[in-house]
Amino acid sequence: MPESRRLNAIKAHAEAEKALLKEEISLYLDHCVGVAGHPSPMSDITDLLDRLAVQQGLIDIIEKEFP
């Protein structure tokens, strides 16, 4: 598989993960209720934002370093 196809696949995967994470964050923000398995919504949202930042970082690097 050529390098550009690999990078395109990685970027597409990161964009899909980013979309899922954004949806999950929206669910927390729109329907924030206490759930036994999630006693700290703020911490959960922070974790999701951290994961979102990683995916955005991958996208940014691919776009900047491998145009």
Secondary structure by P-SEA (a helix, b strand, c coil): ccaaaaaaaaaaaaaaaaaaaaaaaaaaaaccccccccccaaaaaaaaaaaaaaaaaaaaaaaaccc
